[in-house]
Amino acid sequence: MNSEEKFAPMSKKSQARKKVSKKKKRVKHTGRSEAAVTKMIKSLAMKTEMSEESLRQQYTSFMGICPDGSMSKRKFIELAEGGRRINEKKLMGEEAEFLADSLFRVFDDDKSGSMDFPEYIMALNATRINSPEDKLKWIFNVFDRDGGGTIDNDEISSMVTGLFAMSQIDISEEEIKDCCEDVMGSIDVDGDGEITRQEFIEHAMNSKFIYNMLCG
């Protein structure tokens, strides 16, 4: 191959292949097949009581703003402070940065500085919380990570750690263990080692830890 052939402009077919390749890589990077997206949407619809159609619109808009599937805290704050939310008119205004810091302490487990779409929806759902029952539903739905309708010991540990993180309270491993035992002992009324959504809503305030977090 001579130098002219080596550095010749790409043909239209080659350019097309390159565009397709980029598109495939982008889809792969989001990590969600259509089946996975449908499952995610259905799970979020159950947790948030939003319609699947609305969630799909939100997802399309989210991916338009964050094509890699991750939203940075800076972007979250920009959208919030600007008084606009994906497909909605108002989010948090002046409280955006404070709430973003609190929410990212819960959702950004790996300290990557970003959250994915399900985490984004659950984070925004926090802005709608009014009654104590709404707060309990939100807490349960956030930490029922697999959407199975129950939370086990590992998810309770994540919940305890996350709620302390939101409150910016440093706590030892021993104290986390004590709080987990308090939550399980107070709420798991049938003693099966898991807490259902109904058990959590009905009995969570019997836990000294949860009562103090919400009312202290």
ZIVEN-V910530 format. One record per helix or strand. SS is the DSSP state (A for helix, B for strand). FROM is the first residue (numbers start at 1). TO is the last residue. If there is no record, write none. Layout:
SS;FROM;TO, SS;FROM;TO
This chain:
A;3;6, A;12;30, A;34;48, A;52;65, B;71;72, A;73;81, B;85;85, B;88;88, A;93;107, B;114;115, A;117;128, A;132;143, B;150;151, A;153;166, A;173;187, B;195;196, A;197;206, A;208;215
